[in-house]
Amino acid sequence: MKIVVAPDSFKESMTALEAAAACERGIRRAMPDADVIKVPMADGGEGTVQSLVDATGGKLHTREVTGPLGDKVTAVFGMLGDGKTAVIEMAEASGLHLVPCDKRDPLRATTRGTGELMQEALEAGANHIIIGLGGSATNDGGAGMAAALGVEFLDAKGEQLQDGALALKKLTEVKAEGIDPRWQHVQVEVACDVENPLTGDNGASYVFGPQKGADDEMVIQLDEILTHYAAKVEQTVGKSIKQLPGAGAAGGLGAGLVAFLPAELKSGITIVKEATGLADHIKDADLVITGEGKIDGQTIYGKTPIGVARTAKQFGVPVIAIAGNVGKGSEAVYDHGIDAVFSIMPGVMDLSQALSNGETNIEQTVYNISKMMKISRAF
């Protein structure tokens, strides 16, 4: 019997690979001869780098880059097993978690470090770069990232602007000639699971600005700045980014990537499935087990278990999902390819205990599932 185990990470408890290994232990206790294929998964958010590196036998690389407020931070990117595909989470260099609550300021935060991390990946030999958006402290439209790659943002005197959205109020001219020409031959895939445009009521500033420290007045100011920025970018590179679906992700980093690079905005889970070759693993499987920390009514909106299930259903393979928390509306997943959902919790316990016992709980749950499968196959 071939079983593909393709979970996401269980946040604050275990990586996707650790979760997959716990599943395998549970299966083998009940069915020692089973053919178990582990494919650590992610949906483009936190944990994507680790999952793809683990799934492909890749390697992590650590670099010192510019943090959101201009100080130096240590960030990681992954090089996948092919030695040519790099994967980056923008939050590593430009994430909200890097800025104390009392210092959060989306007018001044920069994505420069993300651009530096991208350039490091290019220097390491990457010709295909996957960038996960989300968790940003920034609202600069990706200007800092572009500046790190060689784009010039100039004021009326022809002087280079400082980093951050506030400086873009003075933007008069954009020069993109300084970008390393190698970027024109790099495939850039952007894991983006929101459809918010760069500007307007549903744009980066209004929707995401408040969680980064923007008050009502600042939100209006940020939106006006990004509207001005988008107009100047369009004059320079001929790309209209203001209303592009997904352009508002990560404070407009989606817009900046599309504007200055041959980048494509795609569903995060779609990118990860392609990078791991998930379909090839599943096509002749008898069962797929997936899961993540919580399964509820929101899971159907681009989360890993649904992405895995949709692939399995292309081949008529049944899917079981496991979760630490099975929440309200979880039954919605049954209309999207998942056949059964199990909580891994053996009983009532506090959160810290649940997180520390995650691997044990997964192993026991999957062991019980496997025992049930043995019984069903006997009839």
DAQUIRA-V679257 format. One record per residue. N is the residue number from 0. PHI is phi in radians with two decimals (999 if undefined). PSI is psi in radians with two decimals (* if undefined). D_FIRST is the distance of its C-alpha to the first C-alpha in Angstrom with 1 decimal. Layout:
BEGIN
n:phi:psi:d_first
N:PHI:PSI:D_FIRST
N:PHI:PSI:D_FIRST
END
This chain:
BEGIN
n:phi:psi:d_first
0:999:2.24:0.0
1:-1.76:2.17:3.8
2:-2.14:2.16:6.5
3:-1.68:2.19:10.0
4:-1.88:1.98:12.7
5:-2.37:1.20:16.1
6:-1.58:2.82:18.9
7:-1.47:3.08:22.6
8:-1.22:2.75:24.9
9:-1.85:1.75:26.2
10:-0.88:2.30:29.9
11:1.21:0.08:32.0
12:-2.10:-0.88:29.1
13:-2.82:2.69:26.5
14:-1.26:2.96:25.5
15:-1.09:-0.66:22.4
16:-1.16:-0.72:21.0
17:-1.10:-0.69:22.0
18:-1.14:-0.73:20.3
19:-1.13:-0.69:17.0
20:-1.14:-0.67:17.4
21:-1.13:-0.69:18.1
22:-1.06:-0.79:14.9
23:-1.06:-0.72:13.0
24:-1.08:-0.72:15.2
25:-1.13:-0.73:14.6
26:-1.09:-0.81:10.8
27:-1.21:-0.46:11.3
28:-1.11:-0.60:14.1
29:-1.65:-0.60:12.2
30:-2.36:1.39:8.9
31:-1.01:-0.46:10.3
32:-1.63:0.05:7.8
33:-1.13:2.54:5.1
34:-1.60:1.84:5.9
35:-1.86:2.14:8.3
36:-1.94:2.09:10.9
37:-1.69:2.20:14.2
38:-2.29:1.56:16.7
39:-1.02:2.38:19.8
40:-2.15:3.00:21.6
41:-2.86:2.99:25.2
42:-2.08:0.33:27.4
43:1.74:-0.22:30.4
44:-1.60:-2.67:32.1
45:-0.96:2.32:32.2
46:1.69:-0.09:29.4
47:-1.14:-0.76:28.8
48:-1.04:-0.89:30.2
49:-1.08:-0.75:28.2
50:-1.10:-0.78:24.9
51:-1.24:-0.64:25.4
52:-1.11:-0.80:26.8
53:-1.11:-0.71:23.8
54:-1.22:-0.47:21.3
55:-1.97:0.06:23.2
56:1.22:0.64:24.7
57:-1.54:-2.78:28.1
58:-2.53:2.50:31.2
59:-1.56:2.50:33.5
60:-2.17:2.33:37.2
61:-1.89:2.34:39.9
62:-2.41:2.71:43.2
63:-1.68:2.15:46.4
64:-2.37:3.11:47.2
65:-1.38:2.24:49.5
66:-1.42:3.11:48.5
67:-1.00:-0.58:49.2
68:-1.80:0.23:52.8
69:1.68:-0.16:53.6
70:-1.42:2.92:52.9
71:-1.48:2.42:50.5
72:-2.32:2.74:46.9
73:-1.66:2.19:44.0
74:-2.28:2.78:41.1
75:-2.17:2.44:37.8
76:-2.23:2.79:36.0
77:-1.92:2.51:32.8
78:-1.96:2.12:32.4
79:-1.27:3.04:29.0
80:-1.07:-0.37:27.4
81:-1.35:-0.16:29.1
82:1.29:0.05:32.4
83:-2.22:-0.19:33.8
84:-1.90:2.10:32.3
85:-1.83:2.59:33.9
86:-2.26:2.32:32.9
87:-2.30:2.37:35.6
88:-1.78:2.08:35.9
89:-1.05:-0.46:39.5
90:-1.13:-0.37:39.8
91:-1.01:-0.69:39.7
92:-1.85:-0.48:43.2
93:-2.26:0.46:44.5
94:-1.46:2.69:42.8
95:-1.09:-0.55:44.5
96:-1.17:-0.23:43.4
97:-1.50:-0.10:45.6
98:-2.08:2.13:48.7
99:-1.00:2.62:50.3
100:-0.95:-0.67:50.9
101:-1.39:-0.04:54.7
102:-2.03:0.11:54.5
103:-1.23:2.21:52.3
104:-2.65:1.61:54.2
105:-1.17:-0.18:52.5
106:-1.26:-0.46:55.9
107:-2.01:-0.25:55.7
108:-1.17:2.54:52.0
109:-2.22:2.63:50.7
110:-1.69:0.26:47.6
111:-0.95:-0.73:49.1
112:-1.08:-0.59:46.7
113:-1.12:-0.74:43.7
114:-1.09:-0.69:45.6
115:-1.11:-0.69:46.3
116:-1.15:-0.69:42.6
117:-1.09:-0.74:41.9
118:-1.15:-0.64:44.6
119:-1.09:-0.69:43.2
120:-1.14:-0.70:39.9
121:-1.07:-0.78:41.8
122:-1.14:-0.47:43.7
123:-1.40:-0.03:40.5
124:1.86:0.16:39.6
125:-1.27:2.37:37.5
126:-2.06:0.11:37.8
127:-2.53:2.12:35.2
128:-2.19:2.24:35.6
129:-1.83:2.20:33.6
130:-2.12:2.10:35.8
131:-1.58:2.17:34.7
132:-1.67:2.67:37.5
133:2.32:2.60:38.1
134:1.29:0.44:39.9
135:-1.42:2.67:43.1
136:-1.71:0.01:46.5
137:-1.89:2.83:48.1
138:-2.62:0.69:49.8
139:-1.77:0.21:51.3
140:1.16:0.28:49.6
141:1.39:0.20:48.0
142:-1.12:-0.70:51.5
143:-1.10:-0.75:51.0
144:-1.02:-0.83:47.8
145:-1.12:-0.66:49.7
146:-1.09:-0.66:52.7
147:-1.13:-0.45:50.6
148:-1.59:-0.04:49.6
149:2.02:0.00:53.2
150:-1.32:2.44:54.2
151:-1.84:2.30:57.7
152:-2.01:1.95:58.7
153:-2.00:2.60:62.5
154:-1.60:-3.01:65.2
155:-1.11:-0.39:68.6
156:-1.57:-0.01:70.0
157:1.42:0.27:67.1
158:-1.69:2.55:65.9
159:-1.16:2.31:62.2
160:-1.30:2.68:61.1
161:-1.23:2.87:59.6
162:-1.22:2.76:56.0
163:1.85:2.73:55.1
164:-1.13:-0.64:55.5
165:-0.99:-0.72:59.1
166:-1.12:-0.46:60.4
167:-1.18:-0.20:59.0
168:-1.04:-0.52:61.9
169:-1.65:0.12:64.1
170:-1.13:2.17:61.8
171:-2.01:-0.62:64.0
172:-2.53:2.48:62.2
173:-2.07:2.22:58.7
174:-2.07:2.07:58.5
175:-1.84:0.11:55.1
176:-1.16:-0.35:56.4
177:-1.46:-0.03:55.5
178:-1.15:2.37:51.7
179:-0.91:2.15:50.2
180:-1.07:-0.32:49.8
181:-1.09:-0.44:46.4
182:-1.12:-0.42:45.0
183:-1.24:-0.19:45.6
184:-2.00:0.25:42.9
185:-1.85:2.28:40.3
186:-1.41:2.06:37.5
187:-1.98:2.01:37.7
188:-1.91:2.24:35.1
189:-1.93:2.00:36.1
190:-1.35:1.84:33.6
191:-2.38:1.99:35.7
192:-1.95:0.38:34.5
193:-2.14:2.73:38.0
194:-1.95:0.24:40.3
195:-1.14:2.36:43.6
196:-1.29:3.11:46.4
197:-1.23:-0.73:48.5
198:-2.22:2.99:51.6
199:1.68:-3.11:52.8
200:-1.06:-0.48:52.1
201:-1.84:0.26:48.3
202:-1.54:-3.04:48.5
203:-0.99:-0.78:47.7
204:-1.26:-0.83:50.8
205:-1.22:-0.68:51.1
206:-1.46:-0.77:47.4
207:-1.88:-0.28:46.4
208:-1.01:-0.77:49.8
209:-1.03:-0.64:50.5
210:-1.27:-0.18:47.5
211:-1.80:0.08:48.7
212:1.93:0.10:52.2
213:-1.50:2.29:54.0
214:-1.53:-3.12:56.6
215:-1.03:-0.74:57.7
216:-1.15:-0.71:60.4
217:-1.19:-0.63:58.2
218:-1.03:-0.79:55.5
219:-1.07:-0.77:58.2
220:-1.09:-0.78:59.4
221:-1.10:-0.72:55.9
222:-1.15:-0.68:55.3
223:-1.12:-0.69:58.7
224:-1.13:-0.79:57.9
225:-1.21:-0.52:54.6
226:-1.13:-0.77:56.4
227:-1.11:-0.79:59.0
228:-1.02:-0.81:56.4
229:-1.08:-0.67:54.5
230:-1.14:-0.74:57.7
231:-1.20:-0.67:58.7
232:-1.12:-0.74:55.2
233:-1.11:-0.66:55.4
234:-1.05:-0.61:58.9
235:-1.47:-0.91:57.6
236:-1.85:-0.09:54.2
237:1.31:0.27:54.5
238:-1.92:2.26:51.3
239:-1.54:1.96:51.6
240:-1.95:-0.12:49.3
241:-1.09:-0.74:51.0
242:-1.97:0.24:49.0
243:-1.14:2.17:45.9
244:-1.01:2.22:42.8
245:1.62:-0.20:41.2
246:-1.11:-0.46:44.3
247:-1.43:-0.05:45.1
248:-1.10:2.48:41.9
249:0.94:0.82:42.7
250:1.14:0.51:46.4
251:1.60:0.10:46.6
252:-1.06:-0.60:44.7
253:-0.98:-0.73:42.7
254:-1.12:-0.78:46.1
255:-1.11:-0.68:47.2
256:-1.15:-0.76:44.1
257:-1.20:-0.63:44.4
258:-1.16:-0.73:48.2
259:-1.91:-0.13:48.4
260:-2.32:2.82:45.2
261:-1.36:1.18:43.0
262:-1.84:2.64:40.6
263:-2.22:2.25:38.3
264:-1.49:2.20:37.4
265:-2.44:2.84:33.8
266:-1.07:2.35:31.3
267:-1.05:-0.79:29.9
268:-1.15:-0.57:26.3
269:-1.10:-0.78:26.7
270:-1.08:-0.79:28.0
271:-1.15:-0.72:25.3
272:-1.05:-0.72:22.5
273:-1.18:-0.74:24.3
274:-1.17:-0.55:25.0
275:-1.61:-0.13:21.4
276:1.12:0.65:20.0
277:-0.99:-0.76:17.7
278:-1.04:-0.69:17.4
279:-1.12:-0.61:16.3
280:-1.25:-0.62:13.3
281:-1.49:-0.50:12.4
282:-0.96:-0.52:13.2
283:-2.04:0.40:10.1
284:-1.44:2.77:7.7
285:-1.66:-0.42:6.2
286:-2.75:2.58:8.3
287:-2.13:2.33:11.2
288:-2.02:2.19:13.2
289:-2.26:-3.07:16.8
290:2.78:3.01:20.1
291:-2.86:-3.08:23.6
292:-1.03:-0.69:26.6
293:-2.42:2.35:27.8
294:-2.11:2.11:26.6
295:-2.62:-2.81:29.6
296:-1.13:-0.34:31.5
297:-1.48:-0.21:31.9
298:-1.07:-0.52:28.2
299:-1.23:-0.19:28.3
300:-1.67:1.21:30.9
301:1.45:0.16:29.0
302:-1.39:2.81:27.0
303:-0.97:-0.88:23.7
304:-0.98:-0.65:21.3
305:-1.27:-0.70:22.9
306:-1.05:-0.75:22.7
307:-1.13:-0.77:19.0
308:-1.10:-0.69:18.6
309:-1.11:-0.65:20.8
310:-1.16:-0.76:18.9
311:-1.07:-0.65:15.6
312:-1.23:-0.38:17.8
313:-1.08:-0.45:19.0
314:-1.97:0.15:15.7
315:1.19:0.49:15.2
316:-1.66:2.26:12.3
317:-1.19:2.65:12.9
318:-2.27:2.25:14.3
319:-1.98:2.35:15.2
320:-2.00:2.48:18.2
321:-2.12:2.66:19.7
322:-2.71:2.66:23.4
323:-1.23:-0.61:26.2
324:-2.33:2.06:28.4
325:-1.74:1.85:27.7
326:-1.79:-2.99:31.0
327:-1.04:2.34:33.2
328:1.42:0.15:32.0
329:-1.08:-0.42:28.3
330:-1.11:-0.27:27.7
331:-1.07:-0.46:28.6
332:-1.18:-0.35:25.1
333:-1.20:-0.30:23.8
334:-1.61:0.08:25.9
335:-2.27:0.47:24.3
336:1.85:-0.18:20.6
337:-1.58:2.31:19.4
338:-1.67:-0.46:18.2
339:-2.74:2.55:18.8
340:-2.20:2.34:20.7
341:-2.25:2.37:20.9
342:-1.41:2.49:23.7
343:-1.55:-0.04:23.0
344:-1.33:2.16:26.6
345:-1.44:-0.19:26.9
346:3.05:-3.01:30.6
347:-1.30:2.26:33.8
348:-2.75:2.79:34.5
349:-1.35:2.92:36.5
350:-1.06:-0.78:35.2
351:-1.07:-0.66:35.7
352:-1.19:-0.70:33.8
353:-1.12:-0.73:30.9
354:-1.17:-0.72:30.8
355:-1.27:-0.42:31.1
356:-1.77:0.25:28.3
357:-0.98:-0.83:25.8
358:-1.15:-0.71:23.2
359:-1.09:-0.73:23.5
360:-1.18:-0.66:23.2
361:-1.13:-0.82:20.1
362:-1.00:-0.80:18.4
363:-1.18:-0.70:19.6
364:-1.11:-0.79:18.7
365:-1.23:-0.55:15.1
366:-1.06:-0.79:15.0
367:-1.12:-0.72:16.6
368:-1.07:-0.76:14.3
369:-1.14:-0.67:11.2
370:-1.08:-0.73:13.4
371:-1.09:-0.70:14.3
372:-1.12:-0.69:10.8
373:-1.06:-0.72:10.6
374:-1.10:-0.81:14.0
375:-1.13:-0.60:13.4
376:-1.31:-0.26:10.7
377:-1.38:-0.27:13.4
378:-1.73:*:16.0
END
